[in-house]
């Protein structure tokens, strides 16, 4: 079976693997194709596409957009036009808002005498900084015993160093993916910790805005969970997708292509996506 990975991050967002390195790793893992789905950016695609020609790996332009639906919900977009004039201004706003929030969080910590520099965090962690990175720094400074403790006491909502950020709505995220020629897909449905009724409500809400697919195979999902999501996708007429959510050393337990060891995403998933995108 030709295997693929439709959820891969690079140093263009919050992975430690460059776009070219991600493609090389995909080749070594025996993958036929990958999708570059960096958070709120398409800047890694060009380098990955060039590497794809070198290594003989098909590279799909993609994105992962953070939205809000009572909780954070992620929408993947496949076969988007990276040069779309519909996409660029929206992503610029998203990145600016995220960076401003994170800079202010770093300033709050520095004001309390903590040796936290936003510029240094960028150099260390890459282009995309989030609360997990702040939590990691707090653990290293001895202010928390682990990441969960750092969240609970410092960077979770209502805590000292937490600041909210603005998110695109699900409706707007799906809209701009489609305006850019892409196919919008609901990412990792079980991560939202919803029961069957709640997940169906989310799916139906997304479909009202033009959702076309759902990620049914994902790192750590059991065979039973993937089958359940597959049945839901078939019931709602959604395209099935799957991917590891590879982040390089930032998620060391996840390998490209195989996830936590058992992930298998068939090439036929990509064929359906390509057909939906009219490619």
C-alpha positions as CSV (number, residue, x, y, z in Angstrom):
1,X,0.0,0.0,0.0
2,X,1.2,3.5,-0.9
3,X,1.4,5.4,2.4
4,X,1.1,9.2,2.9
5,X,1.1,11.7,5.8
6,X,-1.3,14.7,5.4
7,X,-0.4,16.5,8.6
8,X,3.2,17.6,8.7
9,X,4.7,20.7,10.4
10,X,8.0,22.4,9.6
11,X,10.2,25.2,11.0
12,X,7.9,27.6,9.1
13,X,5.7,27.1,12.2
14,X,6.6,25.1,15.3
15,X,8.5,22.0,14.2
16,X,12.3,21.5,14.4
17,X,12.4,20.0,10.9
18,X,13.0,22.3,8.0
19,X,10.6,21.9,5.0
20,X,13.3,20.1,3.0
21,X,14.2,17.9,6.0
22,X,10.6,16.9,6.4
23,X,10.5,15.7,2.8
24,X,13.7,13.8,3.3
25,X,12.4,12.1,6.3
26,X,9.2,11.2,4.4
27,X,11.3,9.6,1.7
28,X,13.3,7.6,4.3
29,X,10.0,6.5,5.8
30,X,8.8,5.2,2.4
31,X,6.0,7.7,2.0
32,X,4.6,8.6,-1.4
33,X,3.2,12.0,-0.4
34,X,3.0,14.5,2.4
35,X,1.1,17.7,3.0
36,X,2.8,20.6,4.6
37,X,0.2,22.0,7.1
38,X,2.1,24.6,9.1
39,X,0.1,26.7,11.6
40,X,-1.3,29.8,10.0
41,X,1.3,30.0,7.3
42,X,2.2,28.7,3.9
43,X,5.7,29.9,3.9
44,X,7.3,26.5,4.1
45,X,5.7,25.0,1.0
46,X,8.0,26.3,-1.7
47,X,11.1,24.8,-0.1
48,X,9.3,21.5,0.5
49,X,8.0,21.4,-3.1
50,X,11.6,21.7,-4.4
51,X,12.7,19.0,-2.0
52,X,9.8,16.9,-3.3
53,X,11.2,17.0,-6.8
54,X,14.6,15.9,-5.5
55,X,13.4,13.0,-3.4
56,X,10.5,11.9,-5.5
57,X,7.9,12.7,-2.9
58,X,4.6,14.4,-3.8
59,X,4.1,17.5,-1.7
60,X,0.7,19.0,-1.2
61,X,0.3,22.7,-0.2
62,X,-1.7,22.9,3.1
63,X,-2.3,24.9,6.2
64,X,-3.7,24.4,9.7
65,X,-5.7,27.4,11.0
66,X,-6.6,27.8,14.7
67,X,-10.2,28.8,15.3
68,X,-12.5,29.2,18.3
69,X,-15.7,27.2,19.0
70,X,-16.0,27.5,22.7
71,X,-12.6,25.9,22.7
72,X,-9.7,25.8,20.2
73,X,-10.6,24.0,17.0
74,X,-8.2,23.5,14.1
75,X,-9.2,23.5,10.5
76,X,-6.8,22.0,7.9
77,X,-6.8,23.2,4.3
78,X,-5.4,21.2,1.4
79,X,-4.4,22.2,-2.1
80,X,-4.7,25.8,-1.3
81,X,-2.9,28.3,-3.6
82,X,0.0,29.6,-1.5
83,X,0.0,32.8,-3.5
84,X,-3.7,33.6,-3.1
85,X,-4.4,37.2,-2.5
86,X,-7.4,36.1,-0.4
87,X,-5.1,34.2,2.0
88,X,-2.2,36.6,2.7
89,X,-3.9,39.5,4.5
90,X,-5.9,37.2,6.8
91,X,-2.8,35.2,7.8
92,X,-0.8,38.4,8.4
93,X,-3.5,39.5,10.8
94,X,-3.5,36.1,12.6
95,X,0.3,36.1,13.0
96,X,0.4,39.7,14.1
97,X,-2.2,39.1,16.8
98,X,-0.5,35.9,18.0
99,X,2.9,37.6,18.2
100,X,1.5,40.6,20.1
101,X,-0.1,38.4,22.7
102,X,3.1,36.4,23.2
103,X,5.3,39.5,23.4
104,X,3.1,40.9,26.1
105,X,3.2,37.6,28.0
106,X,7.0,37.7,27.9
107,X,7.0,41.2,29.1
108,X,4.8,40.3,32.1
109,X,7.3,37.6,33.1
110,X,10.3,39.9,32.6
111,X,8.5,42.6,34.8
112,X,8.6,40.0,37.6
113,X,12.3,39.6,37.2
114,X,12.2,36.3,35.2
115,X,14.9,36.0,32.5
116,X,12.4,35.7,29.6
117,X,13.1,37.4,26.3
118,X,10.6,37.0,23.4
119,X,13.4,37.5,20.9
120,X,15.4,34.7,22.6
121,X,12.4,32.4,22.6
122,X,12.0,33.0,18.8
123,X,15.6,32.0,18.3
124,X,15.1,28.9,20.4
125,X,11.7,27.7,19.4
126,X,11.2,29.1,15.9
127,X,8.6,31.3,14.2
128,X,5.6,30.1,16.2
129,X,5.5,30.6,19.9
130,X,2.7,29.4,22.1
131,X,1.9,28.8,25.8
132,X,3.6,25.4,25.8
133,X,6.9,27.1,25.1
134,X,6.3,29.6,28.0
135,X,5.5,26.6,30.2
136,X,8.7,24.9,29.2
137,X,10.7,27.9,30.2
138,X,8.9,28.1,33.5
139,X,9.8,24.5,34.2
140,X,13.4,25.2,33.3
141,X,13.5,28.1,35.7
142,X,12.3,25.8,38.5
143,X,9.0,27.6,38.9
144,X,6.9,24.5,37.9
145,X,7.5,20.8,38.2
146,X,6.3,20.0,34.7
147,X,4.4,21.5,31.8
148,X,1.0,20.7,33.2
149,X,1.9,22.4,36.5
150,X,3.2,25.4,34.6
151,X,-0.1,25.7,32.8
152,X,-2.2,25.2,35.9
153,X,-0.3,27.8,37.9
154,X,0.9,30.4,35.4
155,X,-0.3,30.3,31.8
156,X,-3.8,28.8,31.9
157,X,-6.8,31.1,31.6
158,X,-7.2,33.1,34.8
159,X,-3.6,32.7,35.9
160,X,-0.9,35.3,36.3
161,X,0.8,35.2,32.9
162,X,-2.2,34.3,30.7
163,X,-3.4,36.6,28.1
164,X,-6.1,35.8,25.6
165,X,-5.6,35.9,21.8
166,X,-8.1,36.5,19.0
167,X,-9.0,33.7,16.7
168,X,-10.6,33.5,13.3
169,X,-14.1,32.0,13.4
170,X,-14.6,28.5,12.0
171,X,-16.8,30.2,9.3
172,X,-14.1,32.6,8.2
173,X,-11.3,30.0,8.3
174,X,-13.3,27.6,6.1
175,X,-14.2,30.5,3.8
176,X,-10.6,31.7,3.2
177,X,-9.4,28.1,2.6
178,X,-12.1,27.7,-0.1
179,X,-11.4,31.1,-1.5
180,X,-7.8,30.0,-1.9
181,X,-8.9,27.0,-3.8
182,X,-8.5,24.6,-1.0
183,X,-10.4,21.8,0.7
184,X,-11.3,22.4,4.4
185,X,-11.0,19.5,6.8
186,X,-11.7,19.2,10.5
187,X,-8.4,18.3,12.3
188,X,-8.1,15.6,15.0
189,X,-11.7,15.4,16.2
190,X,-11.0,13.6,19.4
191,X,-8.7,16.3,20.7
192,X,-11.8,18.5,21.5
193,X,-13.0,16.0,24.1
194,X,-16.6,16.0,22.9
195,X,-19.1,13.2,23.2
196,X,-20.9,11.9,20.2
197,X,-23.6,14.5,20.3
198,X,-21.1,17.3,20.7
199,X,-18.9,16.1,17.9
200,X,-21.9,15.8,15.6
201,X,-22.9,19.4,16.5
202,X,-19.4,20.6,15.7
203,X,-19.3,18.7,12.4
204,X,-22.7,20.1,11.3
205,X,-21.7,23.6,12.3
206,X,-18.5,23.3,10.2
207,X,-20.4,21.8,7.3
208,X,-22.8,24.7,7.2
209,X,-19.8,26.8,6.4
210,X,-18.5,24.5,3.7
211,X,-16.4,21.8,5.5
212,X,-15.5,19.0,3.1
213,X,-13.5,16.5,5.1
214,X,-12.5,15.1,8.5
215,X,-9.2,13.7,9.8
216,X,-10.1,10.1,10.7
217,X,-6.6,8.6,11.2
218,X,-4.3,10.4,13.6
219,X,-1.4,9.7,15.9
220,X,-2.5,7.8,19.0
221,X,-6.0,7.1,17.7
222,X,-7.0,3.4,18.1
223,X,-8.3,1.3,15.3
224,X,-11.8,1.6,16.9
225,X,-11.6,5.4,17.2
226,X,-10.5,5.6,13.5
227,X,-13.3,3.3,12.4
228,X,-15.8,5.4,14.4
229,X,-14.6,8.6,12.7
230,X,-14.6,6.9,9.4
231,X,-18.3,5.9,9.8
232,X,-19.1,9.5,10.8
233,X,-17.3,10.8,7.7
234,X,-19.3,8.5,5.5
235,X,-22.6,9.4,7.2
236,X,-22.0,13.1,6.6
237,X,-20.5,12.6,3.2
238,X,-17.1,14.0,4.2
239,X,-13.7,13.1,2.7
240,X,-11.5,11.0,5.0
241,X,-8.0,12.2,5.7
242,X,-5.2,11.3,8.1
243,X,-1.8,12.4,9.3
244,X,0.7,12.2,12.1
245,X,0.9,15.8,13.2
246,X,4.6,15.6,13.0
247,X,6.6,18.3,14.8
248,X,10.1,17.0,14.7
249,X,11.9,17.0,18.1
250,X,9.1,19.2,19.6
251,X,6.9,16.0,19.6
252,X,9.6,13.4,19.8
253,X,7.0,10.6,20.3
254,X,5.5,11.2,16.8
255,X,7.3,10.0,13.7
256,X,6.4,11.2,10.2
257,X,4.2,8.7,8.5
258,X,3.7,6.3,11.4
259,X,2.8,8.7,14.2
260,X,3.2,6.9,17.5
261,X,4.0,3.7,15.7
262,X,0.8,2.3,14.2
263,X,-0.5,5.1,11.9
264,X,-1.2,4.1,8.3
265,X,-2.8,6.6,5.9
266,X,-3.6,5.2,2.4
267,X,-2.9,7.0,-0.8
268,X,-6.6,6.8,-1.8
269,X,-7.3,9.5,0.8
270,X,-5.2,11.9,-1.2
271,X,-6.9,10.9,-4.4
272,X,-10.2,11.9,-3.0
273,X,-8.8,15.2,-1.7
274,X,-7.3,15.9,-5.1
275,X,-10.6,15.2,-6.8
276,X,-12.4,17.6,-4.5
277,X,-9.9,20.3,-5.2
278,X,-10.3,19.8,-8.9
279,X,-6.6,19.0,-9.4
